[in-house]
Structures are given as structure tokens and as C-alpha cells.
Amino acid sequence: MVAIIRPERLRISTPGAPRSTDADQRQSVIGTVADTVYAGPLRKYHVQAGTRMLTVREHVASGQQVYSPGDQVRVDWLRSDVRFVTL
């Protein structure tokens, strides 16, 4: 079995950012931005977290922090967003 999470369900922030009110329902990892891709109304980050590469997809909005390759970030997700599939 493999755990999967849809890229739009991942949330990216700085490692020291305040945790959300639902932090007890979330899991997170610290990683480094490897690449940033702009695709119209979406921004996609590739984040290296240990031996895994995570893809975070978010809608572009004014006032959002933009991360660059080399930036250290926290990626978090709701536990309920994890799905398990058999390969």
C-alpha cells in the first residue's frame, strides 16, 4: 500500500509560521523548495522532503508568500486527506 495526497490538499508555509486552529488534525514535514512553476492561476511547488519529492499546488492570490528554490518550508495536510492505494 502507498499513501497518496492530492497536490491541492497540501498547504505550504514557512517553518515558523503559526499553526492553524485545526493543527491537531494535521501532519507536516519540513522540506526545501526545489522548483516553482507558474501555470496561469496556479502556482506549483516541488518540495524535497527527505528522500521524497512533494508537489504542492495552490491558486495564486494577492498577498500570498511566494517561495523560491532553496527556501525551507513546512508542508502540511489534513490526516483525512490521505488515501491508501495498492500498487
C-alpha positions as CSV (number, residue, x, y, z in Angstrom):
1,M,0.0,0.0,0.0
2,V,1.1,3.5,-0.8
3,A,-0.2,6.7,0.9
4,I,-1.2,9.5,-1.6
5,I,-2.5,13.1,-1.1
6,R,-3.8,15.3,-3.9
7,P,-1.4,18.2,-4.5
8,E,-4.1,20.8,-4.0
9,R,-4.7,19.4,-0.5
10,L,-1.2,20.2,0.7
11,R,-0.5,23.6,2.3
12,I,2.9,25.3,2.2
13,S,4.2,27.8,4.7
14,T,7.4,29.0,6.4
15,P,8.6,26.5,9.1
16,G,8.0,29.1,11.9
17,A,4.5,30.2,10.7
18,P,1.7,29.9,13.4
19,R,-0.2,26.7,13.2
20,S,-3.8,26.7,12.2
21,T,-6.7,26.1,14.6
22,D,-7.0,22.5,13.2
23,A,-3.3,21.7,13.8
24,D,-4.3,18.7,15.9
25,Q,-5.8,17.2,12.7
26,R,-2.8,17.9,10.5
27,Q,0.5,16.2,9.8
28,S,3.5,18.1,8.4
29,V,7.1,17.8,7.1
30,I,9.9,20.3,6.6
31,G,11.4,20.4,3.2
32,T,13.3,22.6,0.7
33,V,11.7,24.1,-2.4
34,A,13.4,22.5,-5.4
35,D,11.3,24.3,-8.1
36,T,8.5,26.7,-8.6
37,V,6.2,26.5,-11.7
38,Y,3.7,29.3,-12.6
39,A,0.7,28.0,-14.6
40,G,-1.8,30.8,-15.1
41,P,-3.9,30.9,-12.0
42,L,-1.9,28.2,-10.3
43,R,1.5,28.0,-8.7
44,K,3.1,24.6,-8.3
45,Y,6.0,23.9,-5.9
46,H,8.2,20.9,-5.9
47,V,9.4,20.4,-2.4
48,Q,12.2,17.9,-1.4
49,A,11.3,16.4,2.0
50,G,13.9,13.8,2.9
51,T,14.0,11.3,0.0
52,R,10.5,12.3,-1.2
53,M,9.6,14.9,-3.7
54,L,6.2,16.5,-2.9
55,T,4.1,18.6,-5.3
56,V,2.1,21.4,-3.8
57,R,-0.4,23.2,-5.9
58,E,-2.1,26.4,-4.9
59,H,-4.2,29.1,-6.5
60,V,-2.4,32.4,-7.0
61,A,-3.8,35.2,-4.8
62,S,-2.6,38.6,-3.9
63,G,-0.7,38.8,-0.6
64,Q,0.5,35.2,-0.7
65,Q,4.0,34.5,0.1
66,V,6.0,33.2,-2.9
67,Y,8.7,30.7,-2.3
68,S,11.9,30.3,-4.3
69,P,14.2,27.3,-4.9
70,G,16.3,26.8,-1.8
71,D,13.7,28.1,0.6
72,Q,13.0,25.9,3.6
73,V,9.2,25.4,4.0
74,R,6.7,23.4,6.0
75,V,4.2,21.3,4.1
76,D,1.1,20.2,5.9
77,W,-2.1,18.3,5.2
78,L,-5.2,17.0,7.0
79,R,-4.9,13.4,8.1
80,S,-8.4,12.8,6.5
81,D,-6.9,13.8,3.1
82,V,-4.6,10.8,3.0
83,R,-5.7,7.9,0.7
84,F,-4.1,4.5,0.5
85,V,-3.9,2.6,-2.7
86,T,-2.5,-0.8,-3.6
87,L,0.0,-0.9,-6.5
